[in-house]
Amino acid sequence: MPGDLFNWQRKDWPSFSFARGALKDELAAFARAFRAAKAALREPQDPLFVARTLASEAVTTSAIEGVEVDEAVVMSSICRALGVPGAAPTAARDARSEGAARMVLAVREDWDAPISAALLRRWHGMLLEGDDRGIRAGAFREAPVRVVSVDRFGRSETRFEAPPPERVRKEIARFVSVWNAASAATSADVALKAAFLHVHFESIHPFEDGNGRIGRALVAKVLAEGLGHPLALPVSTLVFRHRRAYYDELNVASRTLDWTAWAGFFVPVLTELLEGFVAAARFVAAKRDYLARYEAAFSERARKVVLRMFEDGETGAKAGLSAAKWTRMAKVSKPTATRDLAELVDVGAIVPAGDGPTTRYFLNHPVFAPGNEPIDGINDGINDRILRLVRNHPGRGVPFFLASVKASRATVERAVRALVRAGRIEHLGSRKTGGYYATQTSTP
């Protein structure tokens, strides 16, 4: 149980323990996502998608730490480095933004490079080069770190304390040794390595600033090594989505060497991360396939409208069209919109649904078909069990699901979110007294 000591103050540090049996469901779900991600990586990655994902990661990982960067500068820097057209050049010079871009590019480039103190310092140097706060870029900290909170009665509590600066080099050497010794032979090994090395690194807190950003980059590196391929992963987007639970669980893990609860929280986050990658890769492949089939038959006006739909990702592609929507998007009259849509129906590019003025048209591709939402793209047993619970016990909430499926809260909440996004269940009523109900489309 957590106590007054921090994990690095305990005699067994950096050894830790965990109950593998308690993580059975979490590791099984990760394994399915891992296999799907490996399969997705066999297809070519879209360069613009990679650039946008890296730019989003650079912006979000900075925002989590309260650092504001210019997204246009970040995107321009990344596209220029990757040789990708797609971002307007900018004359703005912003050291923080360019540093954020340099680091995410370095993480992708160094995906299979041996981990070392020098690599960590190099990433830190890229991230903070030009920072105007006097922080020594590329150097380990030389001052103690202690986070203290004070309640409304004036009572203080030490929330976190890092090893003293004179121990940092030794601790990083141990971290590198643990990284190199950790197995990545199976998907479960990869998940646990990413989870445990993340809390290990954050417990050391080796730099004066940037530890969170580099720690999240290391998660991406573990996953890339495990998958055997460089890839763009929005690690920080997922951490930001779960930030309250993330910081709470990290705080608990910093005071114990039993990291079962931490893994129970973080492995589902990794699963959600890979599922998002698979869904995005599926969208990119479907877009490529759809355009290869039909783009040659498009008028210039139709091409612009369809590409505009694709700009909003799978949600935009699945949204469908109407004569009124076409009129707005193409800036044409309603009779012209009706003729344009009829032409696309004739070549098979869109499929009508309904009759008369309420007719809607959908892109003719299985991935973009309405009402065909997969649950996160992965067949997850936890999702199926919760869906059955909702059907059999309508109006219940997460506490009921927790008691029934015997999984961690993070796993259950992830499954509930997936079912809601897939349109299988919905929440009705207030946050306190409401509950979940099966939607009409999910009824057997």
N, C-alpha and C positions, 0 to 999 in steps of 0.2 A: 504494500500500500504506500501511496505517496506520503512523505514525511517532511521534516524540516530541512533535510539535506537535499542539495541538488544532485542530479545523477552523476555528474563528474566528481562530486565529493565522496562518493561511495567507494568502498574498497575494491569492488569487483569491476568498476569502470575501466575500460569501455565494454566489458562483457554485458550482455543483457539476456533476458529470457522472454519467451512468449509461448502461449498455448496454441499450437498449430491446429488442434482439433476444434477449437472455438472459432477458427477462421475458415472452416470448410466451405460454407456457402459463398463467402466473399472471394475466396481463391478460385472456386469453380466458375463464378461469374467473370472474374478477370481472365481466366483461361479461355473462355469463349470469345471475349473481346480481343484477346491477344491473337488467337487464331484468325479471326476476321481481319484484324489489322495486317497480319502477315500476308493474307491473301490480297488485300487491297494494295499492298506495296508492290505486288507483281505488275500492276498497271502503271503506266507513266504518270508522274505527278505534274499537275498543271503549274507552270512557273508563276503565273499571276496569283493563283491560289496560295502557293508557298509564300510569295512576297507579302500578300495581305495577312496571312496568318502570323508571319514573323513580325510584321509591323504592329498588329494587334497585341501580340505578346509583349513587345517592347513598351508599348504605351500602358498596358494594363499592369505589368509588373512594376513599372515606375509609380503608377497611381496608387497601388497598394501601400507603398512606402511614403505617400504624400508628395511625390516628386512629379511635377507637371512637365510633360514633354510635348513638342509640337508634332502631331501625327503626320502632317504634310511633309515635314522635314525628314521624319523617320522613314516614311514610305518612299520618298524620293531617294534617300541614301541607300535603302535596301534594293530598290529596283535598279539603281545605277550599279551597285555591286554585283547583282545577279545577272545584269544585262537584260532586264525584263522591261519592255515598254508597258506603260499602264499608270504611271504617276507623273503629274505635271512637274517639270523641274522647278526648283525654288531657289531663289537667290539668298534666302534667309540663312544666317549662320547661327546655330544654336548648339553649343558644346554638349549640353545634357542630352538633347535629342539625338545628336550624331553619336554620342557615346552609347546610348541605349541601343541604337541600330547596330553599331559595331559589335556589341557584345552578343546579341542574338544571332548575328551572322557567324561569329566565332564559335558559339556553342554548336551550331549546325555543322560547321566545317570540322570541328574537333570531336565529332560524335564518337569516333573510334580511337582517338588519341589516348595514350596512357594518362591516367590521372596522376597529378603531382602537385606539390606546393607551388612550383613554378607556373603550372597551368592556371591554378586558381588566382595567383597574383596577376598573371597576364590578363585574365578576364576582368579582374577588378580594375586594372589599369585602364583598359578600354572603356569600362563603364563610367569611371569617374575622372578620366582625363579632361582637363579644362574646367572641372568643378570649382566654383568660386568660393567655397566655404573653408578652404584651407585644409581639406582632407588629403592625406598622402595617398595618391592613387598607386595601386599595385604594391602596397606595403601592409603587413600585418599591424594590428593596433598596438599601441604602446600605453594604453590607459585602461583602467578597469571599467567594466560594464555592469551596471545594476539598474534594474527597473523597479521603482517604488511607487505604489499607489497609496493615496491618502483618502480615507472615507470622509463623510460629512461631519463626523465627530472629531476629526483630526488624527485618527489612528492610522498609522502607516503599516504597510505590508510589503515585503520584498517579493515581487512577482517573479522576477528572474534575475539570476546572477551568473555571469560567464566566468570561466577560469581566469585567473590573473594573467596579465599580459606576458609575464615571463614563462608561462606554460604553453603559450599558443603554438609555438613552433613544434614542440614535442607532441601536442595534441593533434596537430595537422599531420604529422608524420604517422601517428597511430591511425588517424582517419584514412590516410592513403593505404596503409597496411590492411585495414579492415576491408576497404573497397576491393583491393586486389585479391583478398582471400575469399570474398563472398562469391558463392556459386551463382551462375546464371544459366544453368543447364536446362531448367524447366521454366514455364511461365510463372509458376508459384515462386520460384527463386527470384525472378525478375521483379515481381510485385513486392516481395518482402525486402529485397535489396533496396529498391527505391524508397520504400516507406522508412526503413530503419536508418539508412544512411542520411536521409533528409533530417530526421530528428537528431542524429549524431552531429551533423554539421551545424545545425542551428544551436545546439547546446554549446558548441565551442565558440561560436560567434567571433570568428578570427579577425574580422575587419572592423574599422571604426564605423563604416557605413556600407550598405550594399549587401549585407549578409542574406537578407530575404531573397533578393533578386538572384544572387548566385546560387543559393540553396535550391530555388525553384528550377534554375538552369540545370543543376545536377540531376534533378528528377528526370528532366527531358533526356539527359545524356544516358542515364541508366536504361530508360525505355528504348532509346535508339540502339544502344549496344545489344540489348536483348533481342530486338527485332532484326538486328543486323543490317540496318539501313538508316541513312540520315532522313529525318522527317521534321516537319514543322508541327509542333504541338502547343496549344494554348494552355499551358500548365497554370499560368497565373489567372486566366479567366475562370477556371474551375475553383482555384483557391479563393478568388474573390467572391464567387457565388456562395461558397461555404465558409466565408471568413470568420464568422462568429464561432462556429463549432471548431474550425481549424485552430484558432488561437487558444480556445479553451482546452482542446485535446493536447496541443503542443505544450501548454503550461503544465498539464498533469504529467505528461511524459518527461518533462524536464526535472521532475522530482522523484522519479522511480526508474528502476531498471527492468521492470516488467512492462513490456511494450505491446502487450496483447490488445489493450483498448485502443492504443494509437493505431495499430495496424487495422483493427476493426473499423476505424473511421477512414483511414487514408487509402486502403486498398480499393474500396468502392469509389473513391474519388478518381483513382487511376483508371478504374474500369470505365467510369463515365467519360473520362478523357479519351480513351481509345475508341469508345463507341461513337463519340462525336467525330473523331478522325475518320472512322469507317463511313459514317453517314455523309460526311463532306466529300470523301473520295467517291462514294456511290453517286452523289449528285454531279460531280465533275465528269465522271465517266458517262452518266446518262446524258448530260448536256452535250458532250462530244459526239455521242452516238446519235442523238436527235438532230443536231445540226448537220452531221454527215449525211443523214437520210433526206432532209428536207430543205436545207438552206439554199440549194441551187434553184429551187422553185420559188423562192421568196422574191417579192418586189422589194425595192430598197426601203419602202415604208414598213412593210411587214417585218423585214429583218431588224429594223430599229426597235419596233415594239417588242418582238420576241427577246432580243438581247436585253432590253430594259427589264423584262420579267426575270431573266436569269440573274440580273444584278442583285436581286434580293434573295438569292439562294433558293433552296428547295421550296421554301414558303411562297416566294414569288412565283416560281414555276408552277406550283400546284394551285395558285389562286384562281386561275381561269380568267376568261374574258367575256365581255358582253359587248353589244353594239355601243352602249353608252360609254363603257370603259375605253373601247377602241377609239371612239370619237375624241375623248380627252387626251389619250396618250399620243395619238397620231395627228391630233389637231386637224381633223377633217369633218365633213358633214356626216350626218347619220346615214343617208343613202350610200355615201362612199364607204363608210365603215361596214355597212351590211354587205356590199359587194366584195370588199377585201376579205371579210370573214368567209363568205361563200367560196371564194377562190381557194382559201386555205383548206376548207373542208374538201373541196374537189381533189386536191393533191394529197389528201390524207394527213396533213400536218396537224390539224386540230379535229376534235370530235365534239359534235353538239350534244347537249343534254337538256331536255325539256323542249317546250314548244312555244311558239309565238314570241311576244316581247320579253318573256322571262328566260328565253334560251341563253344558256351559258355554253362556252366552248373551252375545251381543255386540251393541252398539248398531248399529242398522241404518242405517249411513251409510258410503259408500266410504272416507272418510278414516280411519274408526275400525275398518275391517275388519282382522282379524289377518293377519299374514304378507304385508302389502302395504306394507312400508316403502320409501319412496323413498330414494335416496342423497342425503341433505341437501336433498331437494326439487329438486335441480338435476342435469341430465344432464351430468356432468363427464367429459370424455375421459380425464383422468388416472386417475379412479376406474376406468373400464372397462379401461384398460391394466394397472393393478395387479391387478384382479380376474383378468384372463387370466393374469398372471404367477403368481398364487397357485394357480390351477388347474393350470398346466403345471409349476410348480416348488414343490410343497407343502413346507412346513417352512422356507422361507427367511424372512429378516427385512428390515428397512428398508435396511441397506447394499446388499443385492442389488437391491432396487427402485430405489435411487438410481442405481446403475450402469446399470440397464436402461432407465429412462424419461428420464434426462438432465434431471431437474427439480430444483428446490431441495429441501433437506431439509424445510423448512416445508411445501412443497406436498405432498410425498410423505407426511409424517406426517399432514397434514390429511386426505388421501385415505384413508389406512389407518384413521384414527379414524372417518371417515364410513362406510366399509365395515363396520367392526365394529358401529357403532351400528345400521346397517341390517340386521344379521344375515346379511350375505353372506360374511363371513370370521370366523375366531376364532383366538385365540392359544392354542397348546397348549405345555406345558412351562414351564421356568423362564424368567425374564427374560433370563438370559445365554445359555442354550443352546436355548431354544424357538423356535418360528416360527409362521407363519400358514398356516392351512388353510381351504379353501373349506368352507362349511357345506353341509348336505344340500340346503337350499332354493336354493342358488346354483348347483348343478350343472346344466348345460344338459340 
